[in-house]
Amino acid sequence: MEQFFPLVVLALAFVLLIVLPARQRKRVQAQQRAMQESLTPGTPVVTTAGLHGTVAGLGTGTVDLQIAPGVVVTFARQAILEVRPAVDTGSTVAGDEPNGPTDGGPADRLR
């Protein structure tokens, strides 16, 4: 049994260095593909080049992104890196003053 120890170690090294990372890559690629196929108009995204935009239209293998009002560019679907959360440009939460809440303490007297 001792004569097979180097072979067992070599096989384990093969599994750890080749097989496991390949499985992880496949999993990440499947997640990317699912994300790219689930895009809908109005979804805020980031491209692999770092360009932020909103999906304006979808083609067979392309995505039209609005990057500014009236400016629409076309990218391959594979260029979409991630979906960004929608930006809320609306109201502020109560107690969310620009300089922090006021409680009448010493810091408020310095304002």
Biopython code that builds the backbone (N, CA, C, O; Angstrom):
import numpy as np
from Bio.PDB.StructureBuilder import StructureBuilder

atoms = [
    (1, "MET", "N", (0.823, -1.186, 0.000)),
    (1, "MET", "CA", (0.000, 0.000, 0.000)),
    (1, "MET", "C", (0.869, 1.252, 0.000)),
    (1, "MET", "O", (0.513, 2.251, -0.625)),
    (2, "GLU", "N", (1.963, 1.210, 0.668)),
    (2, "GLU", "CA", (2.865, 2.355, 0.748)),
    (2, "GLU", "C", (3.425, 2.726, -0.621)),
    (2, "GLU", "O", (3.783, 3.883, -0.842)),
    (3, "GLN", "N", (3.507, 1.783, -1.528)),
    (3, "GLN", "CA", (4.043, 2.055, -2.853)),
    (3, "GLN", "C", (3.081, 2.881, -3.712)),
    (3, "GLN", "O", (3.506, 3.503, -4.687)),
    (4, "PHE", "N", (1.796, 2.894, -3.364)),
    (4, "PHE", "CA", (0.815, 3.663, -4.122)),
    (4, "PHE", "C", (0.569, 5.067, -3.555)),
    (4, "PHE", "O", (-0.184, 5.846, -4.139)),
    (5, "PHE", "N", (1.191, 5.386, -2.440)),
    (5, "PHE", "CA", (0.981, 6.688, -1.802)),
    (5, "PHE", "C", (1.303, 7.869, -2.730)),
    (5, "PHE", "O", (0.501, 8.800, -2.809)),
    (6, "PRO", "N", (2.438, 7.870, -3.430)),
    (6, "PRO", "CA", (2.714, 8.996, -4.346)),
    (6, "PRO", "C", (1.655, 9.118, -5.453)),
    (6, "PRO", "O", (1.314, 10.226, -5.866)),
    (7, "LEU", "N", (1.149, 8.008, -5.920)),
    (7, "LEU", "CA", (0.127, 8.035, -6.966)),
    (7, "LEU", "C", (-1.186, 8.616, -6.431)),
    (7, "LEU", "O", (-1.865, 9.368, -7.130)),
    (8, "VAL", "N", (-1.539, 8.268, -5.201)),
    (8, "VAL", "CA", (-2.747, 8.798, -4.570)),
    (8, "VAL", "C", (-2.608, 10.305, -4.361)),
    (8, "VAL", "O", (-3.553, 11.053, -4.610)),
    (9, "VAL", "N", (-1.452, 10.751, -3.910)),
    (9, "VAL", "CA", (-1.213, 12.178, -3.708)),
    (9, "VAL", "C", (-1.292, 12.918, -5.038)),
    (9, "VAL", "O", (-1.858, 14.009, -5.097)),
    (10, "LEU", "N", (-0.744, 12.353, -6.095)),
    (10, "LEU", "CA", (-0.799, 12.961, -7.419)),
    (10, "LEU", "C", (-2.244, 13.064, -7.914)),
    (10, "LEU", "O", (-2.627, 14.078, -8.498)),
    (11, "ALA", "N", (-3.034, 12.037, -7.687)),
    (11, "ALA", "CA", (-4.436, 12.049, -8.103)),
    (11, "ALA", "C", (-5.215, 13.113, -7.322)),
    (11, "ALA", "O", (-6.040, 13.818, -7.903)),
    (12, "LEU", "N", (-4.969, 13.236, -6.032)),
    (12, "LEU", "CA", (-5.632, 14.265, -5.236)),
    (12, "LEU", "C", (-5.240, 15.672, -5.692)),
    (12, "LEU", "O", (-6.082, 16.568, -5.757)),
    (13, "ALA", "N", (-3.971, 15.855, -6.003)),
    (13, "ALA", "CA", (-3.507, 17.147, -6.498)),
    (13, "ALA", "C", (-4.190, 17.482, -7.821)),
    (13, "ALA", "O", (-4.559, 18.634, -8.049)),
    (14, "PHE", "N", (-4.362, 16.493, -8.692)),
    (14, "PHE", "CA", (-5.048, 16.699, -9.962)),
    (14, "PHE", "C", (-6.483, 17.164, -9.722)),
    (14, "PHE", "O", (-6.955, 18.104, -10.363)),
    (15, "VAL", "N", (-7.163, 16.508, -8.808)),
    (15, "VAL", "CA", (-8.550, 16.869, -8.511)),
    (15, "VAL", "C", (-8.625, 18.282, -7.940)),
    (15, "VAL", "O", (-9.479, 19.068, -8.352)),
    (16, "LEU", "N", (-7.761, 18.609, -7.016)),
    (16, "LEU", "CA", (-7.794, 19.920, -6.383)),
    (16, "LEU", "C", (-7.415, 21.056, -7.331)),
    (16, "LEU", "O", (-7.976, 22.147, -7.241)),
    (17, "LEU", "N", (-6.477, 20.812, -8.232)),
    (17, "LEU", "CA", (-5.976, 21.882, -9.090)),
    (17, "LEU", "C", (-6.671, 21.988, -10.443)),
    (17, "LEU", "O", (-6.623, 23.047, -11.069)),
    (18, "ILE", "N", (-7.313, 20.928, -10.909)),
    (18, "ILE", "CA", (-7.912, 20.939, -12.243)),
    (18, "ILE", "C", (-9.433, 20.805, -12.188)),
    (18, "ILE", "O", (-10.142, 21.641, -12.749)),
    (19, "VAL", "N", (-9.931, 19.802, -11.543)),
    (19, "VAL", "CA", (-11.351, 19.477, -11.596)),
    (19, "VAL", "C", (-12.199, 20.476, -10.810)),
    (19, "VAL", "O", (-13.197, 20.968, -11.336)),
    (20, "LEU", "N", (-11.832, 20.787, -9.578)),
    (20, "LEU", "CA", (-12.643, 21.687, -8.763)),
    (20, "LEU", "C", (-12.750, 23.103, -9.343)),
    (20, "LEU", "O", (-13.853, 23.648, -9.381)),
    (21, "PRO", "N", (-11.649, 23.719, -9.796)),
    (21, "PRO", "CA", (-11.785, 25.042, -10.422)),
    (21, "PRO", "C", (-12.619, 25.011, -11.710)),
    (21, "PRO", "O", (-13.332, 25.971, -12.001)),
    (22, "ALA", "N", (-12.539, 23.936, -12.470)),
    (22, "ALA", "CA", (-13.329, 23.819, -13.696)),
    (22, "ALA", "C", (-14.816, 23.777, -13.361)),
    (22, "ALA", "O", (-15.622, 24.383, -14.067)),
    (23, "ARG", "N", (-15.185, 23.084, -12.313)),
    (23, "ARG", "CA", (-16.591, 23.035, -11.898)),
    (23, "ARG", "C", (-17.064, 24.409, -11.447)),
    (23, "ARG", "O", (-18.186, 24.813, -11.752)),
    (24, "GLN", "N", (-16.211, 25.131, -10.721)),
    (24, "GLN", "CA", (-16.561, 26.479, -10.272)),
    (24, "GLN", "C", (-16.754, 27.413, -11.464)),
    (24, "GLN", "O", (-17.694, 28.208, -11.480)),
    (25, "ARG", "N", (-15.869, 27.324, -12.464)),
    (25, "ARG", "CA", (-15.992, 28.148, -13.670)),
    (25, "ARG", "C", (-17.311, 27.877, -14.379)),
    (25, "ARG", "O", (-17.985, 28.810, -14.816)),
    (26, "LYS", "N", (-17.684, 26.597, -14.498)),
    (26, "LYS", "CA", (-18.947, 26.235, -15.150)),
    (26, "LYS", "C", (-20.129, 26.828, -14.393)),
    (26, "LYS", "O", (-21.075, 27.319, -15.008)),
    (27, "ARG", "N", (-20.082, 26.788, -13.071)),
    (27, "ARG", "CA", (-21.165, 27.324, -12.250)),
    (27, "ARG", "C", (-21.296, 28.836, -12.453)),
    (27, "ARG", "O", (-22.405, 29.353, -12.593)),
    (28, "VAL", "N", (-20.163, 29.542, -12.467)),
    (28, "VAL", "CA", (-20.181, 30.991, -12.653)),
    (28, "VAL", "C", (-20.689, 31.330, -14.058)),
    (28, "VAL", "O", (-21.463, 32.274, -14.218)),
    (29, "GLN", "N", (-20.268, 30.578, -15.070)),
    (29, "GLN", "CA", (-20.730, 30.818, -16.431)),
    (29, "GLN", "C", (-22.234, 30.597, -16.552)),
    (29, "GLN", "O", (-22.915, 31.346, -17.253)),
    (30, "ALA", "N", (-22.751, 29.590, -15.886)),
    (30, "ALA", "CA", (-24.196, 29.323, -15.917)),
    (30, "ALA", "C", (-24.962, 30.467, -15.252)),
    (30, "ALA", "O", (-26.026, 30.859, -15.733)),
    (31, "GLN", "N", (-24.431, 31.007, -14.150)),
    (31, "GLN", "CA", (-25.083, 32.136, -13.480)),
    (31, "GLN", "C", (-25.064, 33.375, -14.377)),
    (31, "GLN", "O", (-26.063, 34.088, -14.463)),
    (32, "GLN", "N", (-23.943, 33.636, -15.044)),
    (32, "GLN", "CA", (-23.835, 34.774, -15.955)),
    (32, "GLN", "C", (-24.828, 34.639, -17.102)),
    (32, "GLN", "O", (-25.508, 35.602, -17.457)),
    (33, "ARG", "N", (-24.911, 33.446, -17.680)),
    (33, "ARG", "CA", (-25.823, 33.200, -18.796)),
    (33, "ARG", "C", (-27.275, 33.420, -18.359)),
    (33, "ARG", "O", (-28.058, 34.034, -19.085)),
    (34, "ALA", "N", (-27.630, 32.920, -17.176)),
    (34, "ALA", "CA", (-28.995, 33.095, -16.669)),
    (34, "ALA", "C", (-29.296, 34.572, -16.442)),
    (34, "ALA", "O", (-30.395, 35.033, -16.751)),
    (35, "MET", "N", (-28.337, 35.316, -15.906)),
    (35, "MET", "CA", (-28.531, 36.743, -15.676)),
    (35, "MET", "C", (-28.719, 37.471, -17.002)),
    (35, "MET", "O", (-29.591, 38.333, -17.116)),
    (36, "GLN", "N", (-27.907, 37.134, -18.006)),
    (36, "GLN", "CA", (-27.988, 37.798, -19.303)),
    (36, "GLN", "C", (-29.291, 37.471, -20.031)),
    (36, "GLN", "O", (-29.812, 38.305, -20.772)),
    (37, "GLU", "N", (-29.814, 36.279, -19.829)),
    (37, "GLU", "CA", (-31.073, 35.899, -20.470)),
    (37, "GLU", "C", (-32.283, 36.495, -19.752)),
    (37, "GLU", "O", (-33.357, 36.596, -20.345)),
    (38, "SER", "N", (-32.128, 36.890, -18.486)),
    (38, "SER", "CA", (-33.248, 37.417, -17.720)),
    (38, "SER", "C", (-33.383, 38.934, -17.821)),
    (38, "SER", "O", (-34.234, 39.518, -17.151)),
    (39, "LEU", "N", (-32.561, 39.583, -18.644)),
    (39, "LEU", "CA", (-32.618, 41.039, -18.775)),
    (39, "LEU", "C", (-33.951, 41.476, -19.373)),
    (39, "LEU", "O", (-34.482, 40.833, -20.278)),
    (40, "THR", "N", (-34.479, 42.575, -18.853)),
    (40, "THR", "CA", (-35.703, 43.171, -19.374)),
    (40, "THR", "C", (-35.480, 44.669, -19.520)),
    (40, "THR", "O", (-34.637, 45.232, -18.822)),
    (41, "PRO", "N", (-36.212, 45.323, -20.406)),
    (41, "PRO", "CA", (-36.076, 46.775, -20.544)),
    (41, "PRO", "C", (-36.330, 47.474, -19.213)),
    (41, "PRO", "O", (-37.252, 47.123, -18.477)),
    (42, "GLY", "N", (-35.493, 48.473, -18.916)),
    (42, "GLY", "CA", (-35.595, 49.223, -17.669)),
    (42, "GLY", "C", (-34.647, 48.739, -16.587)),
    (42, "GLY", "O", (-34.550, 49.360, -15.529)),
    (43, "THR", "N", (-33.942, 47.630, -16.836)),
    (43, "THR", "CA", (-33.027, 47.080, -15.846)),
    (43, "THR", "C", (-31.704, 47.840, -15.868)),
    (43, "THR", "O", (-31.083, 47.942, -16.925)),
    (44, "PRO", "N", (-31.253, 48.377, -14.727)),
    (44, "PRO", "CA", (-29.940, 49.041, -14.691)),
    (44, "PRO", "C", (-28.824, 47.985, -14.664)),
    (44, "PRO", "O", (-28.888, 47.031, -13.888)),
    (45, "VAL", "N", (-27.802, 48.161, -15.514)),
    (45, "VAL", "CA", (-26.730, 47.180, -15.638)),
    (45, "VAL", "C", (-25.374, 47.874, -15.716)),
    (45, "VAL", "O", (-25.282, 49.091, -15.879)),
    (46, "VAL", "N", (-24.316, 47.053, -15.593)),
    (46, "VAL", "CA", (-22.940, 47.495, -15.793)),
    (46, "VAL", "C", (-22.311, 46.548, -16.806)),
    (46, "VAL", "O", (-22.488, 45.333, -16.720)),
    (47, "THR", "N", (-21.573, 47.106, -17.768)),
    (47, "THR", "CA", (-20.904, 46.272, -18.760)),
    (47, "THR", "C", (-19.517, 45.873, -18.271)),
    (47, "THR", "O", (-19.038, 46.379, -17.257)),
    (48, "THR", "N", (-18.882, 44.969, -18.995)),
    (48, "THR", "CA", (-17.535, 44.536, -18.637)),
    (48, "THR", "C", (-16.531, 45.680, -18.768)),
    (48, "THR", "O", (-15.455, 45.629, -18.173)),
    (49, "ALA", "N", (-16.873, 46.707, -19.540)),
    (49, "ALA", "CA", (-16.007, 47.874, -19.690)),
    (49, "ALA", "C", (-16.248, 48.903, -18.590)),
    (49, "ALA", "O", (-15.551, 49.916, -18.525)),
    (50, "GLY", "N", (-17.238, 48.650, -17.717)),
    (50, "GLY", "CA", (-17.521, 49.558, -16.621)),
    (50, "GLY", "C", (-18.556, 50.611, -16.941)),
    (50, "GLY", "O", (-18.770, 51.522, -16.141)),
    (51, "LEU", "N", (-19.207, 50.514, -18.093)),
    (51, "LEU", "CA", (-20.215, 51.478, -18.497)),
    (51, "LEU", "C", (-21.536, 51.162, -17.800)),
    (51, "LEU", "O", (-22.026, 50.035, -17.870)),
    (52, "HIS", "N", (-22.108, 52.154, -17.130)),
    (52, "HIS", "CA", (-23.393, 51.994, -16.451)),
    (52, "HIS", "C", (-24.485, 52.474, -17.392)),
    (52, "HIS", "O", (-24.351, 53.519, -18.030)),
    (53, "GLY", "N", (-25.566, 51.706, -17.476)),
    (53, "GLY", "CA", (-26.675, 52.095, -18.326)),
    (53, "GLY", "C", (-27.930, 51.345, -17.946)),
    (53, "GLY", "O", (-27.935, 50.535, -17.019)),
    (54, "THR", "N", (-29.004, 51.630, -18.683)),
    (54, "THR", "CA", (-30.286, 50.979, -18.466)),
    (54, "THR", "C", (-30.681, 50.271, -19.744)),
    (54, "THR", "O", (-30.556, 50.837, -20.830)),
    (55, "VAL", "N", (-31.157, 49.043, -19.633)),
    (55, "VAL", "CA", (-31.560, 48.273, -20.803)),
    (55, "VAL", "C", (-32.732, 48.982, -21.477)),
    (55, "VAL", "O", (-33.779, 49.200, -20.867)),
    (56, "ALA", "N", (-32.532, 49.341, -22.761)),
    (56, "ALA", "CA", (-33.570, 50.021, -23.520)),
    (56, "ALA", "C", (-34.261, 49.065, -24.481)),
    (56, "ALA", "O", (-35.424, 49.263, -24.833)),
    (57, "GLY", "N", (-33.544, 48.028, -24.904)),
    (57, "GLY", "CA", (-34.108, 47.065, -25.843)),
    (57, "GLY", "C", (-33.246, 45.832, -25.891)),
    (57, "GLY", "O", (-32.081, 45.851, -25.494)),
    (58, "LEU", "N", (-33.838, 44.741, -26.388)),
    (58, "LEU", "CA", (-33.134, 43.465, -26.467)),
    (58, "LEU", "C", (-33.215, 42.912, -27.878)),
    (58, "LEU", "O", (-34.278, 42.920, -28.498)),
    (59, "GLY", "N", (-32.077, 42.428, -28.384)),
    (59, "GLY", "CA", (-32.031, 41.748, -29.667)),
    (59, "GLY", "C", (-31.707, 40.280, -29.428)),
    (59, "GLY", "O", (-31.687, 39.823, -28.285)),
    (60, "THR", "N", (-31.455, 39.548, -30.498)),
    (60, "THR", "CA", (-31.146, 38.125, -30.369)),
    (60, "THR", "C", (-29.890, 37.909, -29.540)),
    (60, "THR", "O", (-29.904, 37.132, -28.586)),
    (61, "GLY", "N", (-28.819, 38.579, -29.890)),
    (61, "GLY", "CA", (-27.576, 38.438, -29.138)),
    (61, "GLY", "C", (-27.058, 39.767, -28.642)),
    (61, "GLY", "O", (-25.908, 39.878, -28.217)),
    (62, "THR", "N", (-27.917, 40.783, -28.696)),
    (62, "THR", "CA", (-27.487, 42.128, -28.338)),
    (62, "THR", "C", (-28.400, 42.749, -27.289)),
    (62, "THR", "O", (-29.517, 42.289, -27.052)),
    (63, "VAL", "N", (-27.891, 43.803, -26.674)),
    (63, "VAL", "CA", (-28.643, 44.582, -25.694)),
    (63, "VAL", "C", (-28.428, 46.054, -26.027)),
    (63, "VAL", "O", (-27.292, 46.499, -26.187)),
    (64, "ASP", "N", (-29.516, 46.804, -26.130)),
    (64, "ASP", "CA", (-29.417, 48.248, -26.319)),
    (64, "ASP", "C", (-29.460, 48.898, -24.943)),
    (64, "ASP", "O", (-30.394, 48.681, -24.172)),
    (65, "LEU", "N", (-28.430, 49.705, -24.639)),
    (65, "LEU", "CA", (-28.344, 50.372, -23.346)),
    (65, "LEU", "C", (-28.493, 51.878, -23.522)),
    (65, "LEU", "O", (-27.867, 52.479, -24.395)),
    (66, "GLN", "N", (-29.328, 52.476, -22.683)),
    (66, "GLN", "CA", (-29.430, 53.930, -22.644)),
    (66, "GLN", "C", (-28.439, 54.394, -21.593)),
    (66, "GLN", "O", (-28.574, 54.071, -20.413)),
    (67, "ILE", "N", (-27.431, 55.162, -22.033)),
    (67, "ILE", "CA", (-26.380, 55.605, -21.110)),
    (67, "ILE", "C", (-26.572, 57.062, -20.701)),
    (67, "ILE", "O", (-25.950, 57.531, -19.748)),
    (68, "ALA", "N", (-27.427, 57.770, -21.417)),
    (68, "ALA", "CA", (-27.802, 59.149, -21.100)),
    (68, "ALA", "C", (-29.135, 59.391, -21.798)),
    (68, "ALA", "O", (-29.495, 58.645, -22.708)),
    (69, "PRO", "N", (-29.863, 60.405, -21.393)),
    (69, "PRO", "CA", (-31.139, 60.664, -22.071)),
    (69, "PRO", "C", (-30.932, 60.857, -23.574)),
    (69, "PRO", "O", (-30.206, 61.756, -23.998)),
    (70, "GLY", "N", (-31.566, 60.018, -24.360)),
    (70, "GLY", "CA", (-31.465, 60.096, -25.815)),
    (70, "GLY", "C", (-30.243, 59.424, -26.414)),
    (70, "GLY", "O", (-30.083, 59.447, -27.634)),
    (71, "VAL", "N", (-29.372, 58.826, -25.605)),
    (71, "VAL", "CA", (-28.166, 58.169, -26.103)),
    (71, "VAL", "C", (-28.285, 56.676, -25.846)),
    (71, "VAL", "O", (-28.252, 56.231, -24.698)),
    (72, "VAL", "N", (-28.425, 55.894, -26.934)),
    (72, "VAL", "CA", (-28.578, 54.448, -26.824)),
    (72, "VAL", "C", (-27.436, 53.787, -27.597)),
    (72, "VAL", "O", (-27.194, 54.119, -28.758)),
    (73, "VAL", "N", (-26.742, 52.858, -26.955)),
    (73, "VAL", "CA", (-25.653, 52.112, -27.587)),
    (73, "VAL", "C", (-25.998, 50.622, -27.552)),
    (73, "VAL", "O", (-26.770, 50.170, -26.707)),
    (74, "THR", "N", (-25.413, 49.873, -28.483)),
    (74, "THR", "CA", (-25.689, 48.445, -28.584)),
    (74, "THR", "C", (-24.467, 47.648, -28.155)),
    (74, "THR", "O", (-23.350, 47.919, -28.597)),
    (75, "PHE", "N", (-24.686, 46.663, -27.292)),
    (75, "PHE", "CA", (-23.631, 45.782, -26.804)),
    (75, "PHE", "C", (-24.035, 44.332, -27.046)),
    (75, "PHE", "O", (-25.220, 44.021, -27.167)),
    (76, "ALA", "N", (-23.051, 43.455, -27.115)),
    (76, "ALA", "CA", (-23.334, 42.021, -27.105)),
    (76, "ALA", "C", (-23.823, 41.656, -25.706)),
    (76, "ALA", "O", (-23.391, 42.257, -24.722)),
    (77, "ARG", "N", (-24.713, 40.684, -25.614)),
    (77, "ARG", "CA", (-25.237, 40.290, -24.296)),
    (77, "ARG", "C", (-24.116, 39.851, -23.360)),
    (77, "ARG", "O", (-24.205, 40.062, -22.151)),
    (78, "GLN", "N", (-23.064, 39.243, -23.902)),
    (78, "GLN", "CA", (-21.955, 38.781, -23.078)),
    (78, "GLN", "C", (-21.207, 39.927, -22.415)),
    (78, "GLN", "O", (-20.454, 39.704, -21.466)),
    (79, "ALA", "N", (-21.403, 41.154, -22.899)),
    (79, "ALA", "CA", (-20.719, 42.313, -22.325)),
    (79, "ALA", "C", (-21.388, 42.800, -21.043)),
    (79, "ALA", "O", (-20.836, 43.657, -20.353)),
    (80, "ILE", "N", (-22.563, 42.273, -20.711)),
    (80, "ILE", "CA", (-23.243, 42.686, -19.487)),
    (80, "ILE", "C", (-22.633, 41.907, -18.330)),
    (80, "ILE", "O", (-22.715, 40.679, -18.274)),
    (81, "LEU", "N", (-22.024, 42.639, -17.411)),
    (81, "LEU", "CA", (-21.332, 42.018, -16.289)),
    (81, "LEU", "C", (-22.270, 41.747, -15.122)),
    (81, "LEU", "O", (-22.260, 40.657, -14.551)),
    (82, "GLU", "N", (-23.084, 42.745, -14.769)),
    (82, "GLU", "CA", (-23.965, 42.561, -13.616)),
    (82, "GLU", "C", (-25.165, 43.476, -13.708)),
    (82, "GLU", "O", (-25.152, 44.494, -14.400)),
    (83, "VAL", "N", (-26.202, 43.083, -12.991)),
    (83, "VAL", "CA", (-27.402, 43.896, -12.861)),
    (83, "VAL", "C", (-27.246, 44.713, -11.585)),
    (83, "VAL", "O", (-26.932, 44.173, -10.524)),
    (84, "ARG", "N", (-27.470, 46.021, -11.697)),
    (84, "ARG", "CA", (-27.347, 46.919, -10.551)),
    (84, "ARG", "C", (-28.709, 47.087, -9.897)),
    (84, "ARG", "O", (-29.732, 46.979, -10.575)),
    (85, "PRO", "N", (-28.746, 47.349, -8.604)),
    (85, "PRO", "CA", (-30.031, 47.633, -7.964)),
    (85, "PRO", "C", (-30.578, 48.957, -8.482)),
    (85, "PRO", "O", (-29.818, 49.865, -8.817)),
    (86, "ALA", "N", (-31.895, 49.058, -8.542)),
    (86, "ALA", "CA", (-32.532, 50.288, -9.010)),
    (86, "ALA", "C", (-32.179, 51.431, -8.068)),
    (86, "ALA", "O", (-32.159, 51.254, -6.850)),
    (87, "VAL", "N", (-31.903, 52.592, -8.626)),
    (87, "VAL", "CA", (-31.530, 53.762, -7.839)),
    (87, "VAL", "C", (-32.794, 54.512, -7.466)),
    (87, "VAL", "O", (-33.592, 54.861, -8.337)),
    (88, "ASP", "N", (-32.983, 54.763, -6.178)),
    (88, "ASP", "CA", (-34.134, 55.521, -5.701)),
    (88, "ASP", "C", (-33.734, 56.986, -5.613)),
    (88, "ASP", "O", (-32.977, 57.377, -4.725)),
    (89, "THR", "N", (-34.243, 57.791, -6.533)),
    (89, "THR", "CA", (-33.921, 59.217, -6.540)),
    (89, "THR", "C", (-35.029, 60.044, -5.915)),
    (89, "THR", "O", (-35.055, 61.268, -6.045)),
    (90, "GLY", "N", (-35.938, 59.369, -5.239)),
    (90, "GLY", "CA", (-37.124, 60.034, -4.696)),
    (90, "GLY", "C", (-36.890, 60.674, -3.355)),
    (90, "GLY", "O", (-35.949, 61.448, -3.179)),
    (91, "SER", "N", (-37.741, 60.352, -2.413)),
    (91, "SER", "CA", (-37.803, 61.038, -1.131)),
    (91, "SER", "C", (-36.680, 60.632, -0.191)),
    (91, "SER", "O", (-35.992, 59.629, -0.385)),
    (92, "THR", "N", (-36.527, 61.463, 0.840)),
    (92, "THR", "CA", (-35.581, 61.136, 1.898)),
    (92, "THR", "C", (-36.348, 60.579, 3.076)),
    (92, "THR", "O", (-37.533, 60.863, 3.247)),
    (93, "VAL", "N", (-35.688, 59.806, 3.868)),
    (93, "VAL", "CA", (-36.302, 59.199, 5.037)),
    (93, "VAL", "C", (-36.341, 60.230, 6.149)),
    (93, "VAL", "O", (-35.423, 61.040, 6.273)),
    (94, "ALA", "N", (-37.397, 60.212, 6.967)),
    (94, "ALA", "CA", (-37.518, 61.158, 8.079)),
    (94, "ALA", "C", (-36.320, 61.017, 9.007)),
    (94, "ALA", "O", (-35.910, 59.905, 9.339)),
    (95, "GLY", "N", (-35.763, 62.150, 9.423)),
    (95, "GLY", "CA", (-34.601, 62.117, 10.298)),
    (95, "GLY", "C", (-33.305, 61.992, 9.530)),
    (95, "GLY", "O", (-32.242, 61.841, 10.132)),
    (96, "ASP", "N", (-33.373, 62.052, 8.201)),
    (96, "ASP", "CA", (-32.200, 61.898, 7.353)),
    (96, "ASP", "C", (-31.743, 63.263, 6.841)),
    (96, "ASP", "O", (-31.643, 63.466, 5.631)),
    (97, "GLU", "N", (-31.470, 64.186, 7.737)),
    (97, "GLU", "CA", (-31.015, 65.498, 7.329)),
    (97, "GLU", "C", (-29.607, 65.389, 6.759)),
    (97, "GLU", "O", (-28.866, 64.474, 7.119)),
    (98, "PRO", "N", (-29.226, 66.317, 5.866)),
    (98, "PRO", "CA", (-27.890, 66.253, 5.264)),
    (98, "PRO", "C", (-26.765, 66.262, 6.288)),
    (98, "PRO", "O", (-25.732, 65.632, 6.064)),
    (99, "ASN", "N", (-26.940, 66.967, 7.415)),
    (99, "ASN", "CA", (-25.880, 67.052, 8.413)),
    (99, "ASN", "C", (-26.142, 66.140, 9.597)),
    (99, "ASN", "O", (-25.512, 66.291, 10.644)),
    (100, "GLY", "N", (-27.048, 65.210, 9.450)),
    (100, "GLY", "CA", (-27.359, 64.279, 10.529)),
    (100, "GLY", "C", (-28.533, 64.772, 11.355)),
    (100, "GLY", "O", (-28.952, 65.920, 11.207)),
    (101, "PRO", "N", (-29.065, 63.935, 12.212)),
    (101, "PRO", "CA", (-30.218, 64.330, 13.015)),
    (101, "PRO", "C", (-29.807, 65.379, 14.047)),
    (101, "PRO", "O", (-28.671, 65.400, 14.521)),
    (102, "THR", "N", (-30.763, 66.247, 14.381)),
    (102, "THR", "CA", (-30.490, 67.254, 15.385)),
    (102, "THR", "C", (-31.155, 66.855, 16.687)),
    (102, "THR", "O", (-32.350, 66.560, 16.729)),
    (103, "ASP", "N", (-30.371, 66.852, 17.737)),
    (103, "ASP", "CA", (-30.918, 66.477, 19.050)),
    (103, "ASP", "C", (-30.680, 67.577, 20.077)),
    (103, "ASP", "O", (-30.927, 67.382, 21.267)),
    (104, "GLY", "N", (-30.200, 68.735, 19.618)),
    (104, "GLY", "CA", (-29.987, 69.854, 20.520)),
    (104, "GLY", "C", (-28.693, 69.767, 21.314)),
    (104, "GLY", "O", (-28.489, 70.547, 22.244)),
    (105, "GLY", "N", (-27.815, 68.833, 20.966)),
    (105, "GLY", "CA", (-26.556, 68.661, 21.681)),
    (105, "GLY", "C", (-25.528, 69.686, 21.287)),
    (105, "GLY", "O", (-25.823, 70.581, 20.496)),
    (106, "PRO", "N", (-24.311, 69.577, 21.827)),
    (106, "PRO", "CA", (-23.252, 70.561, 21.563)),
    (106, "PRO", "C", (-22.923, 70.698, 20.077)),
    (106, "PRO", "O", (-22.592, 71.795, 19.628)),
    (107, "ALA", "N", (-23.006, 69.618, 19.306)),
    (107, "ALA", "CA", (-22.673, 69.706, 17.886)),
    (107, "ALA", "C", (-23.674, 70.575, 17.143)),
    (107, "ALA", "O", (-23.321, 71.215, 16.153)),
    (108, "ASP", "N", (-24.923, 70.608, 17.607)),
    (108, "ASP", "CA", (-25.938, 71.428, 16.959)),
    (108, "ASP", "C", (-25.666, 72.912, 17.162)),
    (108, "ASP", "O", (-26.007, 73.717, 16.296)),
    (109, "ARG", "N", (-25.066, 73.292, 18.277)),
    (109, "ARG", "CA", (-24.761, 74.693, 18.522)),
    (109, "ARG", "C", (-23.641, 75.195, 17.626)),
    (109, "ARG", "O", (-23.507, 76.400, 17.414)),
    (110, "LEU", "N", (-22.830, 74.272, 17.094)),
    (110, "LEU", "CA", (-21.727, 74.674, 16.235)),
    (110, "LEU", "C", (-22.175, 74.850, 14.785)),
    (110, "LEU", "O", (-21.431, 75.410, 13.980)),
    (111, "ARG", "N", (-23.333, 74.400, 14.448)),
    (111, "ARG", "CA", (-23.809, 74.497, 13.068)),
    (111, "ARG", "C", (-24.236, 75.881, 12.701)),
    (111, "ARG", "O", (-24.660, 76.117, 11.570)),
]
sb = StructureBuilder()
sb.init_structure("model")
sb.init_model(0)
sb.init_chain("A")
sb.init_seg("    ")
for serial, (resi, resn, name, xyz) in enumerate(atoms, 1):
    if name == "N":
        sb.init_residue(resn, " ", resi, " ")
    sb.init_atom(name, np.array(xyz, "f"), 0.0, 1.0, " ", f" {name:<3s}", serial, name[0])
structure = sb.get_structure()
